[in-house]
Amino acid sequence: MSKRRKSSQPATPKPAKTRDIFVPRPFDGLADETEWIALRELVPAATAALRLAPSLVEKYGEREITLSTVLPMAWPAMVKPDGRIFVGLQRHVQSGDVSRDVAVAIERALETTPGESVSVPALPGEGARLQDVLADGPLDVTMHEGFEYWLDEGAADDPNVAASLEQANASIQPTVRMAAAHAAYWCQVPERAHMRWVLPDDEDPALDALSRLSASGDLLLGEGTKFAGMFRAHGRLVPVWDLPVATPAADWESALADLAKRYAEALAPAGTALSPAERRSRQGLIGRQITIR
C-alpha cells in the first residue's frame, strides 16, 4: 500500500491570542488610587473630571473628559455631538488590566467623530494605561442621585428614553460620600445600611491594624453597628460595617472620624508582632474575606 504523500504547503498558522494579563493593582501610581477603586466597585452614580496628559493635549487639544461610574448599556465611552467625552469605569467586557481598558477607551474616544459610537476592543493588548494618558491628580467626585447627566438637553422628552432612564435610576442604591475618611461611602439597601471604606495601605499592615482594633473591641462604629467583614478590591482592603438603617449618613461622620484616628494609631507599630489575641482576630478576619477584581 502506498504511503500518503505529505503536502508541501505550509500549515495554516493559528491566530495569535491576545494576552490577558491580570494586574492586581491597576490604579497603582495614580494620586487617588483608593477613590478610583471606590468609583469602580462601590458607587452607583458619580462623575469626575479628567485631564489629558500634555502629550495628548498637544495632539488632540484640550478636551472635556468626564469619568462616569457607568454609562448607558455599560458602554466603555461615548462622545457627545459637542465633542464632550464620557468614559465608563464599570463595564461588562474587560481585560485583566482595568487601567489599560479605560485608557484605550479614552484613546478611541479622542479619535471618534463627535456624535458617533466609540469602538473599543474587549482585549486591547499592550499599550498606554491611565497612568500614561492622564495628567494625574486627586479626583473631584460629584455624586448623582440619578443618571440624568447622561442625556443631552431635551433628550428625556422622548418616552423611550425617559422609560430607560427611569429603569436605570431605579437600580441606584442611595449612596453618600463621607467626609471623615477618604474613599469611604455610606449606602442604604432595603433593610440595612452599610459603611464601606477603601483603605489606602498595603494589605498586611492594614490587616494587622484591623486585627488590633478587633482584639481591643475598637473596630465598631458605635452602638447598633456590626463589623460585617471585608473584601479585596484591586489590591486594597475594603472593610464593611452594618449600620442601623434609620440613622442617616451624616450622623456617622463623627464615629467614622474616630475610627479613622484609631486605625491610624493601630498602623503605627509597623513590624511589631501581634499578640496572641490579635493573631486570633487576624485569622478570623482572613476567614471572612472575599476577592473582587
PALO-80831 format. One record per residue: x, y, z of N, C-alpha, C in turn; chain; residue in one letter. Coordinates in nm, 2 decimals. Each point is the difference from the previous one (the first is absolute). Example, Ala and Ser with C-alpha at 12.3 -4.5 7.8 and 13.67 -1.06 7.14 Angstrom:
// residues 2
1.32:-0.57:0.78:-0.09:0.12:0.00:0.09:0.12:0.00:A:a
-0.04:0.11:-0.07:0.09:0.11:0.00:-0.08:0.11:0.08:A:s
This chain:
// residues 293
0.09:-0.12:0.00:-0.09:0.12:0.00:0.09:0.12:0.00:A:m
-0.03:0.09:-0.09:0.08:0.12:-0.01:-0.02:0.10:0.12:A:s
0.11:0.06:0.04:-0.01:0.10:0.10:-0.06:0.13:-0.04:A:k
-0.07:0.06:0.08:-0.06:0.13:-0.03:0.11:0.11:-0.01:A:r
0.00:0.07:-0.10:0.10:0.11:-0.02:-0.03:0.12:0.09:A:r
0.10:0.05:0.06:-0.02:0.12:0.08:-0.01:0.12:-0.08:A:k
-0.09:0.08:0.03:-0.02:0.13:-0.07:0.12:0.09:0.01:A:s
0.03:0.06:-0.11:0.11:0.10:0.00:-0.04:0.13:0.05:A:s
-0.13:0.02:0.02:-0.06:0.13:0.04:0.03:0.02:0.15:A:q
0.04:0.11:0.04:0.02:0.03:0.14:-0.13:0.00:0.08:A:p
0.00:-0.05:0.12:-0.12:0.00:0.08:-0.05:0.14:0.02:A:a
-0.14:0.01:0.00:-0.06:0.13:0.03:0.03:0.05:0.14:A:t
0.07:0.11:0.02:0.03:0.04:0.14:-0.13:0.03:0.08:A:p
0.00:-0.04:0.13:-0.11:0.04:0.08:0.01:0.14:0.04:A:k
-0.12:0.07:0.01:0.00:0.14:0.04:0.06:0.01:0.14:A:p
0.08:0.10:0.02:0.06:0.03:0.13:-0.11:0.05:0.10:A:a
0.01:-0.05:0.12:-0.09:0.04:0.10:0.05:0.13:0.07:A:k
-0.10:0.09:0.02:0.04:0.12:0.08:0.02:-0.03:0.14:A:t
0.11:0.04:0.05:0.04:-0.03:0.14:-0.09:0.08:0.10:A:r
-0.05:-0.07:0.09:-0.09:0.06:0.10:0.07:-0.02:0.14:A:d
0.09:0.10:0.04:0.07:-0.01:0.12:-0.07:0.07:0.11:A:i
-0.02:-0.07:0.11:-0.07:0.06:0.11:0.09:0.09:0.08:A:f
-0.04:0.12:0.01:0.08:0.10:0.08:-0.08:0.02:0.13:A:v
0.06:-0.04:0.12:-0.07:0.00:0.12:-0.03:0.15:0.06:A:p
0.09:0.09:-0.04:-0.02:0.14:0.04:0.00:0.09:-0.12:A:r
-0.11:0.00:-0.08:0.00:0.08:-0.12:0.02:0.15:0.02:A:p
-0.04:0.05:0.12:0.00:0.15:0.02:0.12:0.04:0.08:A:f
0.10:-0.10:0.02:0.12:0.03:0.07:0.08:0.12:-0.07:A:d
0.04:0.09:0.08:0.08:0.11:-0.06:-0.09:0.13:-0.03:A:g
-0.13:-0.02:0.00:-0.09:0.12:-0.01:-0.01:0.06:0.14:A:l
-0.01:0.14:0.00:-0.01:0.07:0.12:-0.12:-0.04:0.09:A:a
-0.11:-0.04:-0.06:-0.12:-0.03:0.07:-0.04:-0.14:-0.02:A:d
0.09:-0.09:0.02:-0.02:-0.15:-0.02:-0.13:-0.05:0.07:A:e
-0.02:0.04:0.12:-0.11:-0.06:0.08:-0.13:0.06:-0.05:A:t
0.00:0.12:-0.05:-0.13:0.06:-0.06:-0.03:-0.07:-0.13:A:e
0.10:-0.03:-0.08:-0.03:-0.07:-0.13:-0.06:-0.14:0.04:A:w
0.05:-0.06:0.10:-0.05:-0.13:0.04:-0.15:0.01:0.04:A:i
-0.02:0.10:0.09:-0.14:0.02:0.05:-0.10:0.03:-0.12:A:a
0.04:0.08:-0.09:-0.09:0.03:-0.11:-0.02:-0.12:-0.09:A:l
0.10:-0.08:-0.01:-0.01:-0.13:-0.08:-0.09:-0.10:0.07:A:r
0.01:-0.01:0.14:-0.07:-0.11:0.07:-0.11:0.03:0.09:A:e
-0.01:0.13:0.05:-0.09:0.03:0.10:-0.11:0.10:-0.04:A:l
0.02:0.08:-0.09:-0.08:0.12:-0.02:-0.09:-0.02:-0.13:A:v
-0.13:0.02:0.01:-0.09:-0.03:-0.11:0.01:0.12:-0.11:A:p
-0.01:0.12:0.05:-0.01:0.11:-0.09:0.08:0.12:0.04:A:a
0.11:0.02:-0.06:0.09:0.11:0.03:0.09:0.04:-0.12:A:a
0.05:0.12:0.00:0.09:0.04:-0.11:0.12:0.08:0.05:A:t
0.10:0.01:-0.08:0.12:0.08:0.04:0.07:0.04:-0.13:A:a
0.04:0.12:0.00:0.07:0.06:-0.12:0.14:-0.06:-0.01:A:a
0.04:-0.03:-0.12:0.14:-0.05:-0.03:0.07:0.10:-0.09:A:l
0.13:0.00:0.02:0.08:0.09:-0.09:0.10:-0.09:-0.07:A:r
0.02:0.03:-0.13:0.09:-0.07:-0.08:0.15:0.03:0.03:A:l
0.08:-0.10:-0.02:0.15:0.03:0.01:0.04:0.10:-0.10:A:a
0.11:0.08:0.02:0.04:0.10:-0.09:0.02:-0.05:-0.14:A:p
0.05:-0.12:-0.02:0.03:-0.05:-0.13:-0.13:-0.02:-0.08:A:s
-0.11:-0.04:0.07:-0.12:-0.02:-0.07:-0.07:0.14:-0.03:A:l
0.02:0.09:0.09:-0.05:0.14:-0.02:0.06:0.05:-0.12:A:v
0.13:-0.02:-0.02:0.07:0.05:-0.12:-0.06:-0.06:-0.12:A:e
-0.04:-0.13:0.00:-0.05:-0.07:-0.12:-0.14:0.03:-0.03:A:k
-0.09:0.01:0.11:-0.14:0.01:-0.02:-0.06:0.13:0.05:A:y
0.08:0.08:0.07:-0.05:0.12:0.05:-0.07:-0.02:0.14:A:g
-0.04:0.10:0.06:-0.07:-0.02:0.13:-0.14:-0.05:-0.03:A:e
-0.03:-0.11:0.07:-0.13:-0.07:-0.02:-0.07:-0.01:0.14:A:r
-0.13:0.01:0.00:-0.07:-0.02:0.13:-0.03:-0.15:0.01:A:e
0.06:-0.06:0.10:-0.01:-0.14:0.02:-0.06:-0.03:0.14:A:i
-0.11:-0.07:0.01:-0.06:-0.03:0.13:0.00:-0.15:0.03:A:t
0.06:-0.04:0.11:-0.01:-0.14:0.05:-0.13:-0.02:0.06:A:l
-0.07:-0.11:-0.04:-0.13:-0.03:0.05:0.01:-0.14:0.06:A:s
-0.07:-0.02:0.11:0.00:-0.14:0.06:-0.05:-0.10:-0.10:A:t
-0.11:0.04:-0.07:-0.06:-0.09:-0.10:-0.06:0.09:-0.11:A:v
-0.01:-0.06:-0.12:-0.06:0.07:-0.11:-0.12:-0.09:-0.05:A:l
-0.09:0.06:-0.09:-0.11:-0.08:-0.05:0.05:-0.13:-0.06:A:p
-0.07:-0.11:0.03:0.04:-0.14:-0.05:0.14:-0.04:0.04:A:m
0.05:0.07:0.11:0.14:-0.03:0.04:0.10:0.02:-0.11:A:a
-0.03:0.10:-0.09:0.10:0.04:-0.10:0.13:0.04:0.05:A:w
0.11:-0.03:-0.07:0.13:0.05:0.05:0.02:0.15:-0.01:A:p
-0.06:0.06:-0.10:0.02:0.14:-0.02:-0.11:0.05:-0.10:A:a
-0.03:0.13:0.01:-0.08:0.07:-0.10:0.05:0.14:-0.03:A:m
-0.03:0.05:-0.12:0.04:0.13:-0.04:-0.12:0.08:-0.04:A:v
-0.03:0.10:0.08:-0.12:0.08:-0.03:0.02:0.08:-0.13:A:k
-0.11:0.05:-0.06:0.01:0.08:-0.12:0.08:0.12:0.01:A:p
0.01:0.06:0.12:0.08:0.12:0.02:0.15:-0.04:0.03:A:d
0.04:-0.13:0.00:0.13:-0.04:0.02:0.04:-0.04:0.14:A:g
-0.09:0.02:0.09:0.03:-0.05:0.14:0.01:-0.15:0.00:A:r
0.09:-0.05:0.08:0.03:-0.14:0.01:-0.04:-0.05:0.14:A:i
-0.07:-0.11:0.00:-0.04:-0.07:0.13:0.07:-0.14:-0.01:A:f
0.07:-0.04:0.11:0.06:-0.13:0.01:-0.05:-0.07:0.12:A:v
-0.05:-0.13:-0.03:-0.06:-0.08:0.10:0.11:-0.09:0.08:A:g
-0.02:0.00:0.13:0.10:-0.08:0.08:-0.05:-0.14:0.03:A:l
-0.14:-0.02:0.00:-0.06:-0.13:0.03:-0.05:-0.05:-0.13:A:q
0.07:-0.11:-0.05:-0.03:-0.06:-0.13:-0.03:-0.15:0.01:A:r
-0.07:-0.05:-0.10:-0.03:-0.14:-0.01:0.13:-0.08:-0.05:A:h
0.05:0.05:-0.11:0.11:-0.06:-0.07:0.13:0.07:0.04:A:v
0.10:-0.08:0.04:0.13:0.06:0.04:0.11:-0.10:0.00:A:q
0.12:0.05:0.00:0.12:-0.09:0.00:0.04:-0.01:0.15:A:s
0.12:-0.05:0.02:0.05:-0.01:0.14:0.06:0.12:0.05:A:g
0.00:0.11:-0.08:0.06:0.13:0.05:-0.10:0.11:-0.02:A:d
-0.07:0.04:0.11:-0.10:0.10:-0.01:0.06:0.13:-0.05:A:v
0.12:0.03:0.04:0.07:0.13:-0.04:0.01:0.01:-0.15:A:s
0.05:-0.11:-0.06:0.01:-0.01:-0.14:-0.13:0.01:-0.07:A:r
-0.10:-0.07:0.05:-0.13:0.01:-0.06:-0.06:0.14:-0.01:A:d
0.01:0.07:0.11:-0.05:0.14:0.00:0.08:0.09:-0.08:A:v
0.13:-0.02:0.00:0.09:0.08:-0.08:-0.03:-0.01:-0.15:A:a
-0.02:-0.12:-0.05:-0.02:-0.02:-0.14:-0.14:0.05:-0.04:A:v
-0.10:0.00:0.10:-0.13:0.07:-0.03:0.02:0.15:-0.02:A:a
0.09:0.06:0.08:0.03:0.14:-0.02:0.06:0.02:-0.13:A:i
0.10:-0.08:-0.04:0.07:0.02:-0.12:-0.10:-0.01:-0.12:A:e
-0.08:-0.11:0.00:-0.10:-0.02:-0.11:-0.10:0.12:-0.01:A:r
-0.04:0.05:0.12:-0.10:0.11:0.00:0.07:0.12:-0.06:A:a
0.12:0.03:0.03:0.07:0.11:-0.06:0.01:0.00:-0.15:A:l
0.00:-0.12:-0.06:0.00:-0.02:-0.14:-0.14:-0.01:-0.07:A:e
-0.10:0.00:0.08:-0.14:-0.02:-0.05:-0.06:0.14:-0.03:A:t
-0.07:0.00:-0.11:-0.08:0.12:-0.04:-0.11:0.03:0.10:A:t
-0.01:0.12:0.04:-0.10:0.03:0.10:-0.14:-0.04:-0.05:A:p
-0.07:-0.07:0.10:-0.13:-0.05:-0.03:-0.01:-0.14:-0.05:A:g
0.12:-0.06:-0.04:0.01:-0.13:-0.05:0.03:-0.10:0.11:A:e
-0.03:-0.13:-0.02:0.03:-0.10:0.10:0.15:-0.03:0.01:A:s
0.04:-0.03:0.12:0.14:-0.02:0.03:0.03:-0.15:-0.01:A:v
0.09:-0.04:-0.09:0.03:-0.14:-0.01:0.12:-0.03:0.09:A:s
-0.01:-0.09:0.10:0.10:-0.03:0.09:0.02:-0.15:0.01:A:v
0.12:-0.05:-0.02:0.03:-0.15:0.00:-0.02:-0.06:0.14:A:p
-0.05:-0.12:0.01:-0.02:-0.06:0.13:0.14:-0.03:0.06:A:a
0.09:-0.05:-0.08:0.14:-0.03:0.05:0.10:0.09:-0.08:A:l
0.03:0.11:0.06:0.08:0.10:-0.08:0.15:-0.03:-0.02:A:p
0.05:-0.10:0.07:0.14:-0.03:-0.01:0.09:0.10:0.07:A:g
0.13:0.00:-0.02:0.09:0.09:0.06:-0.02:0.14:-0.05:A:e
0.03:0.10:0.09:-0.01:0.13:-0.05:-0.01:0.10:0.12:A:g
-0.04:0.12:-0.02:-0.01:0.10:0.10:-0.10:-0.03:0.11:A:a
0.02:0.04:0.12:-0.09:-0.02:0.11:-0.04:0.14:0.06:A:r
-0.09:0.00:0.09:-0.04:0.12:0.06:0.11:0.09:0.05:A:l
0.10:-0.07:0.05:0.12:0.07:0.06:0.08:0.07:-0.11:A:q
-0.03:-0.04:-0.13:0.07:0.06:-0.11:-0.08:0.11:-0.07:A:d
-0.14:-0.01:0.00:-0.08:0.09:-0.08:-0.06:0.11:0.08:A:v
0.01:0.00:0.13:-0.06:0.10:0.08:0.11:0.09:0.07:A:l
-0.04:0.12:0.02:0.07:0.09:0.09:-0.05:-0.03:0.14:A:a
0.08:-0.07:0.08:-0.05:-0.06:0.12:-0.03:0.11:0.11:A:d
-0.09:-0.04:0.08:-0.03:0.09:0.12:-0.12:-0.06:0.07:A:g
-0.04:0.06:0.12:-0.12:-0.05:0.07:-0.12:0.02:-0.08:A:p
-0.10:-0.10:0.01:-0.12:0.01:-0.07:-0.10:0.09:0.08:A:l
-0.06:0.09:-0.07:-0.11:0.08:0.05:-0.13:-0.06:-0.03:A:d
-0.05:-0.09:0.09:-0.11:-0.08:-0.02:-0.13:0.07:0.02:A:v
-0.10:-0.01:-0.10:-0.13:0.05:0.02:-0.10:-0.12:0.01:A:t
-0.07:0.00:0.10:-0.10:-0.11:0.02:-0.13:0.04:-0.07:A:m
-0.07:-0.10:-0.05:-0.13:0.02:-0.07:-0.11:-0.09:0.05:A:h
-0.12:0.05:0.02:-0.11:-0.09:0.04:-0.06:-0.07:-0.12:A:e
0.03:0.04:-0.12:-0.05:-0.07:-0.12:0.10:0.02:-0.11:A:g
-0.04:-0.06:-0.12:0.09:0.00:-0.11:-0.04:0.11:-0.11:A:f
-0.07:0.10:0.05:-0.04:0.11:-0.10:0.12:0.06:-0.06:A:e
0.12:0.00:0.06:0.11:0.06:-0.06:0.05:-0.07:-0.13:A:y
-0.05:-0.12:-0.02:0.03:-0.07:-0.13:-0.06:0.08:-0.12:A:w
-0.11:0.07:0.02:-0.08:0.04:-0.11:0.03:0.15:-0.04:A:l
-0.02:0.02:-0.13:0.00:0.14:-0.05:-0.13:0.07:0.03:A:d
0.00:0.13:0.00:-0.12:0.07:0.04:-0.12:-0.04:-0.10:A:e
-0.11:-0.03:0.07:-0.12:-0.03:-0.08:-0.01:-0.15:-0.04:A:g
0.11:-0.08:0.02:-0.01:-0.14:-0.04:-0.10:-0.08:0.08:A:a
-0.02:0.04:0.13:-0.10:-0.07:0.08:-0.15:0.02:-0.05:A:a
-0.02:0.09:-0.09:-0.13:0.02:-0.05:-0.05:-0.12:-0.09:A:d
0.10:-0.08:-0.05:-0.04:-0.12:-0.07:-0.05:-0.10:0.10:A:d
-0.12:-0.06:-0.02:-0.05:-0.09:0.10:0.08:-0.12:0.02:A:p
0.06:-0.05:-0.11:0.09:-0.12:0.02:0.12:0.03:0.08:A:n
0.06:0.12:-0.02:0.12:0.04:0.07:-0.04:0.02:0.15:A:v
-0.11:0.06:0.02:-0.05:0.02:0.14:-0.02:-0.13:0.07:A:a
-0.06:-0.10:-0.07:-0.02:-0.13:0.07:0.13:-0.07:0.03:A:a
0.09:0.01:-0.09:0.13:-0.06:0.02:0.07:0.06:0.12:A:s
0.00:0.14:0.01:0.06:0.07:0.10:-0.06:-0.04:0.14:A:l
-0.14:-0.01:0.00:-0.07:-0.03:0.12:0.05:-0.14:0.05:A:e
0.01:-0.09:-0.09:0.05:-0.14:0.04:0.14:0.00:0.05:A:q
0.09:0.08:-0.06:0.13:0.01:0.05:0.01:0.07:0.14:A:a
-0.08:0.10:0.02:0.00:0.07:0.13:-0.05:-0.09:0.11:A:n
-0.10:-0.09:-0.04:-0.05:-0.09:0.10:0.10:-0.10:0.06:A:a
0.11:-0.02:-0.07:0.10:-0.09:0.04:0.10:0.06:0.10:A:s
-0.01:0.13:0.02:0.10:0.07:0.08:-0.03:-0.02:0.15:A:i
0.09:-0.04:0.08:-0.01:0.00:0.14:0.05:0.13:0.06:A:q
-0.08:0.06:0.09:0.04:0.13:0.05:0.14:-0.01:0.06:A:p
0.09:0.09:-0.04:0.15:-0.01:0.03:0.05:0.14:0.04:A:t
0.07:0.01:0.10:0.05:0.13:0.05:0.15:-0.01:0.01:A:v
0.08:0.10:-0.05:0.14:0.01:0.02:0.03:0.06:0.13:A:r
0.08:-0.07:0.08:0.02:0.05:0.14:0.12:0.10:0.00:A:m
0.00:0.10:0.09:0.11:0.10:0.01:0.10:-0.04:0.10:A:a
-0.03:-0.09:0.10:0.09:-0.03:0.11:0.11:-0.09:-0.04:A:a
-0.02:-0.08:-0.11:0.11:-0.09:-0.04:0.00:0.00:-0.15:A:a
0.12:0.00:-0.06:0.00:0.00:-0.15:-0.04:-0.13:-0.06:A:h
-0.08:0.00:-0.10:-0.04:-0.12:-0.07:-0.09:-0.09:0.09:A:a
-0.08:0.07:0.09:-0.09:-0.07:0.08:-0.14:0.04:-0.05:A:a
-0.09:-0.10:-0.01:-0.14:0.03:-0.05:-0.10:-0.08:0.08:A:y
-0.11:0.08:0.04:-0.12:-0.06:0.06:-0.09:-0.03:-0.11:A:w
-0.07:-0.12:0.02:-0.10:-0.03:-0.10:-0.12:-0.07:0.07:A:c
-0.12:0.01:-0.06:-0.12:-0.06:0.06:-0.06:-0.10:-0.09:A:q
-0.02:-0.12:0.05:-0.08:-0.10:-0.07:-0.13:-0.02:0.07:A:v
-0.09:-0.07:-0.06:-0.14:0.00:0.06:-0.01:-0.02:0.15:A:p
0.07:-0.09:0.06:-0.02:-0.03:0.14:0.12:0.04:0.09:A:e
0.11:0.06:-0.06:0.11:0.03:0.09:0.08:0.11:-0.07:A:r
0.10:0.05:0.07:0.10:0.10:-0.06:0.14:-0.06:0.02:A:a
0.09:0.05:-0.08:0.14:-0.05:0.01:0.09:0.12:-0.01:A:h
0.12:-0.01:0.07:0.11:0.09:-0.02:0.11:-0.08:-0.06:A:m
0.06:0.04:-0.11:0.10:-0.07:-0.07:0.12:0.10:-0.03:A:r
0.12:-0.04:0.04:0.11:0.09:0.00:0.12:-0.07:-0.07:A:w
0.05:0.06:-0.11:0.12:-0.05:-0.07:0.12:0.05:0.07:A:v
0.07:-0.10:0.06:0.12:0.04:0.08:0.12:0.03:-0.09:A:l
0.08:0.10:0.03:0.11:0.04:-0.09:0.13:-0.08:0.02:A:p
0.00:-0.09:0.10:0.13:-0.06:0.04:0.01:-0.14:-0.06:A:d
0.12:-0.05:-0.01:0.03:-0.14:-0.05:-0.08:-0.09:0.09:A:d
-0.03:-0.12:-0.05:-0.09:-0.09:0.07:0.05:-0.05:0.13:A:e
0.13:-0.04:0.01:0.05:-0.05:0.13:-0.01:0.10:0.11:A:d
0.05:0.12:-0.01:-0.01:0.10:0.11:-0.15:0.04:0.02:A:p
-0.08:0.01:-0.10:-0.14:0.03:0.02:-0.07:-0.11:0.08:A:a
0.03:-0.12:-0.04:-0.06:-0.11:0.07:0.04:-0.01:0.15:A:l
0.13:0.02:0.02:0.05:0.01:0.14:-0.07:0.10:0.08:A:d
-0.02:0.12:-0.06:-0.06:0.11:0.07:-0.15:-0.03:0.03:A:a
-0.07:-0.06:-0.09:-0.14:-0.04:0.02:0.00:-0.11:0.11:A:l
0.10:-0.09:0.00:0.00:-0.11:0.10:0.02:0.06:0.14:A:s
0.09:0.10:0.01:0.02:0.07:0.13:-0.13:0.06:0.05:A:r
-0.07:0.07:-0.09:-0.13:0.06:0.04:-0.10:-0.10:0.04:A:l
-0.01:-0.11:-0.08:-0.09:-0.11:0.03:0.02:-0.06:0.14:A:s
0.13:-0.03:0.03:0.03:-0.06:0.12:-0.02:0.09:0.12:A:a
0.01:0.13:-0.02:-0.03:0.09:0.12:-0.14:0.05:0.00:A:s
-0.09:-0.05:-0.09:-0.14:0.04:0.00:-0.02:0.14:-0.06:A:g
0.09:0.05:-0.08:-0.01:0.14:-0.05:-0.03:0.00:-0.15:A:d
-0.05:-0.11:-0.05:-0.02:0.00:-0.15:-0.14:0.04:-0.04:A:l
-0.09:0.02:0.10:-0.14:0.04:-0.03:-0.01:0.15:-0.03:A:l
-0.11:0.04:-0.06:-0.02:0.14:-0.02:-0.09:0.06:0.10:A:l
-0.05:-0.08:0.09:-0.09:0.05:0.11:-0.10:-0.10:0.03:A:g
-0.10:0.04:0.09:-0.11:-0.08:0.04:-0.08:-0.05:-0.11:A:e
-0.04:-0.12:-0.01:-0.08:-0.05:-0.10:0.07:-0.04:-0.13:A:g
0.13:0.02:-0.01:0.08:-0.03:-0.12:0.06:-0.14:0.01:A:t
0.04:-0.05:-0.11:0.06:-0.13:0.00:0.11:0.00:-0.11:A:k
0.12:-0.06:0.03:0.10:-0.01:-0.11:-0.04:-0.12:-0.08:A:f
-0.04:0.02:-0.13:-0.05:-0.11:-0.08:0.11:-0.08:-0.07:A:a
0.12:0.05:-0.01:0.11:-0.07:-0.07:0.07:0.10:-0.09:A:g
0.07:-0.05:-0.10:0.07:0.08:-0.09:0.03:-0.08:-0.13:A:m
0.03:0.08:-0.11:0.03:-0.07:-0.12:0.12:0.07:-0.06:A:f
0.07:-0.07:-0.09:0.11:0.06:-0.08:-0.06:0.06:-0.13:A:r
0.05:0.12:-0.03:-0.04:0.06:-0.13:0.12:0.07:-0.06:A:a
0.05:-0.06:-0.11:0.11:0.06:-0.07:0.12:0.03:0.09:A:h
0.03:-0.10:0.09:0.12:0.01:0.08:-0.01:0.07:0.13:A:g
-0.12:0.04:0.03:-0.02:0.07:0.13:-0.11:-0.06:0.08:A:r
0.00:0.01:0.13:-0.10:-0.06:0.09:-0.11:0.10:0.01:A:l
-0.13:-0.05:0.00:-0.12:0.08:0.02:-0.08:-0.06:0.12:A:v
0.02:0.05:0.12:-0.09:-0.05:0.11:-0.14:0.06:-0.01:A:p
-0.09:-0.08:0.05:-0.14:0.03:-0.01:-0.07:-0.01:0.13:A:v
-0.08:0.10:0.04:-0.08:0.00:0.12:-0.15:0.00:-0.03:A:w
-0.07:-0.07:0.08:-0.15:0.01:0.00:-0.04:0.10:0.09:A:d
-0.10:0.09:-0.04:-0.04:0.11:0.08:-0.15:0.00:0.01:A:l
-0.06:0.06:0.10:-0.14:0.01:0.01:-0.06:0.08:-0.12:A:p
-0.10:-0.05:-0.06:-0.04:0.06:-0.12:-0.07:0.14:0.02:A:v
-0.05:0.02:0.12:-0.07:0.13:0.03:0.09:0.12:0.02:A:a
0.13:-0.03:0.02:0.09:0.11:0.03:0.06:0.05:-0.13:A:t
-0.01:0.13:-0.03:0.05:0.05:-0.13:0.15:0.01:0.00:A:p
0.05:0.01:-0.12:0.15:0.00:-0.02:0.07:0.11:0.08:A:a
-0.06:0.12:0.00:0.07:0.11:0.07:0.03:-0.03:0.15:A:a
-0.09:-0.08:0.06:0.02:-0.03:0.14:0.11:-0.09:0.03:A:d
0.06:-0.06:-0.10:0.12:-0.09:0.02:0.13:0.07:-0.03:A:w
0.00:0.12:-0.03:0.13:0.07:-0.03:0.09:0.00:0.12:A:e
-0.05:0.03:0.12:0.08:0.01:0.12:0.06:-0.14:0.04:A:s
-0.09:-0.10:-0.01:0.05:-0.13:0.04:0.10:-0.05:-0.10:A:a
-0.02:0.03:-0.13:0.10:-0.04:-0.10:0.13:0.07:0.02:A:l
0.00:0.13:0.04:0.12:0.08:0.02:0.08:-0.07:0.12:A:a
-0.07:-0.04:0.10:0.06:-0.06:0.12:0.06:-0.14:-0.04:A:d
-0.07:-0.07:-0.08:0.05:-0.13:-0.05:0.13:0.02:-0.09:A:l
-0.01:0.10:-0.08:0.12:0.03:-0.09:0.12:0.03:0.09:A:a
-0.02:0.08:0.11:0.11:0.03:0.09:0.05:-0.12:0.07:A:k
-0.09:-0.09:0.04:0.05:-0.13:0.07:0.07:-0.09:-0.10:A:r
-0.05:0.00:-0.12:0.07:-0.08:-0.10:0.14:0.05:-0.03:A:y
0.02:0.13:-0.01:0.13:0.06:-0.03:0.10:-0.03:0.12:A:a
-0.06:0.01:0.12:0.09:-0.04:0.11:0.03:-0.14:0.01:A:e
-0.09:-0.09:-0.05:0.03:-0.14:0.00:0.10:-0.04:-0.11:A:a
0.02:0.09:-0.10:0.10:-0.03:-0.10:0.14:0.04:0.05:A:l
0.01:0.08:0.10:0.13:0.06:0.04:0.10:-0.11:0.04:A:a
-0.04:-0.11:0.07:0.11:-0.10:0.04:0.03:-0.09:-0.12:A:p
0.04:0.06:-0.11:0.04:-0.08:-0.12:0.11:-0.10:0.04:A:a
-0.02:-0.12:-0.04:0.11:-0.10:0.03:-0.01:-0.06:0.14:A:g
-0.09:0.05:0.09:-0.02:-0.05:0.13:-0.08:-0.12:-0.01:A:t
0.04:-0.11:0.07:-0.07:-0.13:0.00:-0.14:0.02:0.07:A:a
-0.10:-0.07:-0.06:-0.13:0.00:0.06:0.00:-0.09:0.12:A:l
-0.08:0.04:0.10:-0.02:-0.08:0.12:-0.08:-0.13:-0.04:A:s
-0.01:-0.10:0.09:-0.08:-0.12:-0.03:-0.15:0.04:-0.04:A:p
-0.05:0.09:0.08:-0.14:0.04:-0.02:-0.02:0.07:-0.14:A:a
0.10:0.08:-0.03:0.00:0.07:-0.13:0.02:-0.10:-0.12:A:e
0.08:-0.10:0.02:0.02:-0.10:-0.10:-0.13:-0.08:-0.03:A:r
-0.07:-0.03:0.11:-0.13:-0.07:-0.01:-0.10:0.09:-0.08:A:r
0.00:0.13:0.04:-0.09:0.09:-0.08:0.04:0.01:-0.14:A:s
0.13:-0.01:-0.03:0.04:0.01:-0.14:-0.05:-0.12:-0.08:A:r
0.01:-0.12:0.06:-0.04:-0.12:-0.07:-0.15:0.01:-0.02:A:q
-0.08:0.05:0.10:-0.14:0.02:-0.02:-0.03:0.09:-0.12:A:g
0.07:0.11:-0.01:-0.02:0.10:-0.11:0.03:-0.06:-0.13:A:l
0.11:-0.08:-0.01:0.04:-0.06:-0.12:-0.11:-0.10:-0.05:A:i
-0.06:-0.07:0.09:-0.10:-0.10:-0.03:-0.12:0.06:-0.06:A:g
-0.02:0.13:0.02:-0.12:0.07:-0.05:0.03:0.09:-0.12:A:r
0.11:-0.02:-0.07:0.03:0.08:-0.12:-0.05:-0.07:-0.13:A:q
-0.04:0.09:-0.09:-0.02:-0.04:-0.14:0.08:0.09:-0.09:A:i
0.02:-0.04:-0.12:0.08:0.08:-0.09:-0.09:0.05:-0.11:A:t
0.01:0.13:-0.03:-0.06:0.06:-0.12:0.10:0.07:-0.08:A:i
0.01:-0.04:-0.13:0.10:0.07:-0.08:-0.05:0.14:-0.03:A:r
